[in-house]
Amino acid sequence: MDFKILKTKKDYENALKRLEKVFDAKPGSKESNELELLAMLIERYEKEHFPIDAPDPVEAIKFRMEQLGMKQKDLDKIIGGKNRVSEILNRKRKLSLEMIRNIHASLDIPLESLIQAY
C-alpha cells in the first residue's frame, strides 16, 4: 500500500480495510511496519475529524471512582469531608483549585478534565 496522509473519508475507509488485513502481522515483518504506519495515519485522521471532548469534571471523577472501585466516602480525605463530597458530586458546589490539585494527585485524572466548565 502507498502511504499518504488521509484526507478524505474514502482514504480513511481504505486505510481501515487494510488495517484489518494486516492486524495480526508478526512483529518485525513488513506487514507489522505497515500496521504501525496505518495506525498512526488513522489516529491522526480520527483526532482531526472525530474529536472527543473531555468529560466534565464531575463525570470524570465518577468514572475514575468506578474504575478504582471507590465509594463516595473514599473521597472525603481528597476533597474535604462528606458534605463537601456530596455537594461536588451533586453539582451544588464547584471544585476549588486545591480540590482540583488533590483529585489530580490522588486519582490521576488529567487536569484538562478537572478544569472544564460545568
C-alpha positions in Angstrom: 0.0 0.0 0.0 1.2 3.5 -0.8 1.2 5.6 2.4 -0.1 9.1 2.4 -1.9 11.5 4.7 -5.5 10.5 5.0 -7.5 13.5 3.7 -10.8 12.1 2.6 -13.4 9.7 4.0 -12.5 7.2 1.2 -8.8 7.4 2.2 -9.8 6.7 5.8 -12.1 3.8 4.9 -9.4 2.2 2.7 -6.9 2.5 5.5 -9.3 0.8 7.9 -9.8 -2.1 5.4 -6.1 -2.5 5.0 -5.5 -2.3 8.8 -7.9 -5.3 9.2 -5.9 -7.3 6.8 -2.5 -6.7 8.4 -3.8 -6.6 12.0 -2.3 -9.9 13.1 1.0 -9.4 11.4 4.1 -11.0 13.0 6.3 -8.5 14.9 9.3 -7.4 12.7 7.6 -8.3 9.5 6.9 -5.9 6.6 3.2 -6.1 7.5 3.8 -5.1 11.1 5.6 -1.9 9.9 2.7 -1.2 7.7 0.3 -1.8 10.6 2.1 0.7 12.8 2.1 3.4 10.0 -1.6 2.8 9.2 -2.4 3.1 12.9 -0.7 6.4 13.1 -2.4 7.7 10.0 -5.8 6.6 11.2 -5.3 8.1 14.6 -4.4 11.4 13.1 -7.4 11.4 10.9 -9.7 10.5 13.7 -8.4 13.2 16.0 -9.0 15.7 13.3 -12.4 14.5 12.1 -13.9 12.9 15.2 -12.7 14.8 18.2 -13.8 13.7 21.6 -14.5 16.4 24.2 -13.1 15.9 27.7 -15.8 14.9 30.1 -17.0 17.4 32.6 -15.1 17.2 36.0 -17.9 15.5 37.9 -18.3 12.8 35.3 -14.5 12.4 35.2 -14.4 11.9 38.9 -17.3 9.4 38.9 -15.8 7.4 36.1 -12.4 7.2 37.9 -14.1 6.2 41.1 -15.9 3.4 39.3 -12.6 2.3 37.7 -10.9 2.2 41.1 -13.9 0.6 42.9 -14.2 3.7 45.2 -17.2 4.8 47.2 -18.2 8.4 47.8 -16.8 8.2 51.3 -13.4 7.4 49.8 -13.2 11.0 48.5 -13.6 12.5 52.0 -9.9 12.9 52.6 -9.2 14.1 49.0 -12.0 16.7 48.7 -12.6 17.6 52.3 -15.5 16.0 54.1 -18.6 14.0 53.5 -20.9 17.0 52.9 -18.4 18.7 50.5 -18.0 15.5 48.5 -21.8 15.2 48.2 -22.1 18.8 47.1 -19.5 18.3 44.5 -20.9 15.1 43.1 -24.4 16.6 43.0 -23.1 19.7 41.3 -24.2 22.0 44.1 -20.6 23.2 44.6 -17.8 23.9 42.2 -14.3 22.4 42.6 -11.7 24.7 44.1 -8.2 24.9 42.9 -7.0 23.0 45.9 -9.6 20.3 45.3 -8.5 20.0 41.7 -4.9 19.6 42.7 -5.8 16.9 45.3 -8.0 15.0 42.9 -5.4 15.1 40.2 -2.7 13.9 42.5 -4.8 11.2 44.2 -6.9 9.9 41.3 -4.6 10.7 38.4 -7.4 12.4 36.5 -5.9 14.8 33.8 -6.0 18.4 34.8 -7.7 19.2 31.5 -10.7 17.2 32.5 -10.9 18.8 36.0 -10.8 22.4 34.9 -13.6 22.1 32.3 -16.6 24.3 32.9 -19.7 22.5 34.1 
